Amino acid sequence: MDQKMIPYFCHEGDMARAERTIKRLWILCIILIILLVGTNIAWIYYESQFETEKTVVTQDLDTGNGGDAVIYDGVHFNGTRETNGN
């Protein structure tokens, strides 16, 4: 098998080029991480501008048999049992 020799200055040139490429890739990674954190902060700021309010609806229902469970539109509600004492 015939082996070919590569001159040392060619090898040094390739290594210098690879080092520059690796340095550029590290800079790109740092920029991408900063942009990721920045966009997350922007979304948190955007979402915090809206106020959320909770609406509580109180409704009196007659279950007919004196129980406290009501099924309304397919949703099962367990309420507190309160009687008038009549």
Secondary structure as UniProt FT lines:
FT   HELIX           8..47
FT   TURN            48..49
FT   STRAND          69..72
FT   TURN            73..74
FT   STRAND          75..78
//
